[in-house]
Amino acid sequence: MVQAPVTRRCRSVPVSSCSAGNYPGGVTATPAPRTAAPAPRTADEPGPGDGLVRIGALVFIVGAVATLVTVAPLFFGTRPFPTVAYLVSMLMGVGFLVAAAGVLRSVAAQRRQAKSAAQARSAASDSASAPATPAA
């Protein structure tokens, strides 16, 4: 049987052992100053790859409609459409590939942005932690 609520903190760990010096590495009691980050993108502003995703979606829809149109005569027992109609239905796969390329382009741009922000943060923290050299 549980004697205390599950959400209570364990009192066996003293608060003094939770100081900044207990962690491995260079942890300090005060955080590093924040550097100027690039302005965040708004929801209305298209990012890299968004155009490819939209074009891919439209091409996919055209291919899906063409697929439905070319399969319908098989169910109704009418004469099938010519080969060109079946070739248009292949646009569904092409649209999917174009949209996937847009997603990959967007992911690559976000990774580049995160990597440059991380490098800027590490450069700022390195310069803040570097000792000042005395002027001669």
N, C-alpha and C positions, 0 to 999 in steps of 0.2 A: 504494500500500500504506500502511496506517495504521501509524505508528510507535509511537503511544502509545494507551492505552485511551481510549475516547470519553468516559468519565466524569471524566477528569482536568480540573482547572481550568486555565484559561489563565493563565500566569504573566506575560503581557505587561502586564497591568493592575496597577499598583502598589496596594497596600492603602490607602495614604494618600488615593488619589483616591476612595475609597468612603465618605467621611465624610458626616455629616448636612448639611453646608453645600453640597453639590453639587446638591441637588435644588431645583427651582423652587418657590416658595411658602414657607410658614411651617413648615418641618420643623425640629424641635428634637432635640437629642441625647437628652433624657429624655422619656418619654411623659407625656401628660396624666393626672392622677389619675382613676381610675374613679369613676363616679357610681353611685348605687344604681339598678339596673335593676329593672323589674317581675319578680316571681317567674315563672319559666317554668311553662307549663302542663304538667300530668302527662298521661300517655297515657290515663288513665281518665277524665279530666275532659272532658266534651263542650264543644266550642267553638261559636262562632256558625256556623250553617249545617249542623252535623252532623245535627240533627234533620230538616231538609229533605232531606238526602241519604238518610237512612234511610227516610223516608216515600216519597220518590221511587223508591227501589229496590223497596220493597214494591209500590207501584202499578205499576211497570214489570213486575214478576214476574207480578202478577195479569193484566195486559194480555197478556203473552207466553203465559201458559197459555190465556187466552181465545182468542188467535189460533190456537194449536195445535188447540184444541177446535173452532173454527169451520171450520178448513181440513180437518180429518180427514174429515168426511162427503163432501167433494169427491173424496177419494182412494178411499173405500170404496164409492162409488156409492149412498149412502143419501140420504134427504131432508135438504136443508140446514137449518140452524138459523134461527130468526126473526131479524129485523133487530136486535133488542136484543142478541143475542150478538155481532153485528158491531160494535155501538156499544161494548160492553164491551172489545172488543179494541183500541179506540182509546186505552184507558188506558195502553197501552205508551208512546205518544208523550207523554202527559200526565206519566207518571212520569219520563220522561227530562227533560222540561222542569223539573219540580220539583227533581230531583236537580241539574240544571245551575244552577238558581237558588241552591241550597244551597252549591254549590262557589263560585259568584261571591260569595256573602255571606261565606264563609270567607276568600276571597282579599282582599276589601275590608277585613275586620277585621284581617288580618295586615298589609296595607299601612298601615292607620291606626296600628297598633302600632309598626311599623318607623319610620314617619314621626315619631311622637311621641318614640321613643327617639333618633332622629337629632337632633331638635330639642333634646332634653335634653342630649345629648352636646355639641352645638355651643354651647349656652348655658353649659355647664360649662367648656368650653375657652375661651370668650370671657371668662368671669369670671376664669378662672385666668390668662389672658394679659394682662388689663387692668392697667395700672399702679395702684398704690395711691395715693390722693389723701391728701396730708398734712392732718392735723387742725389747725384754726385755733385 
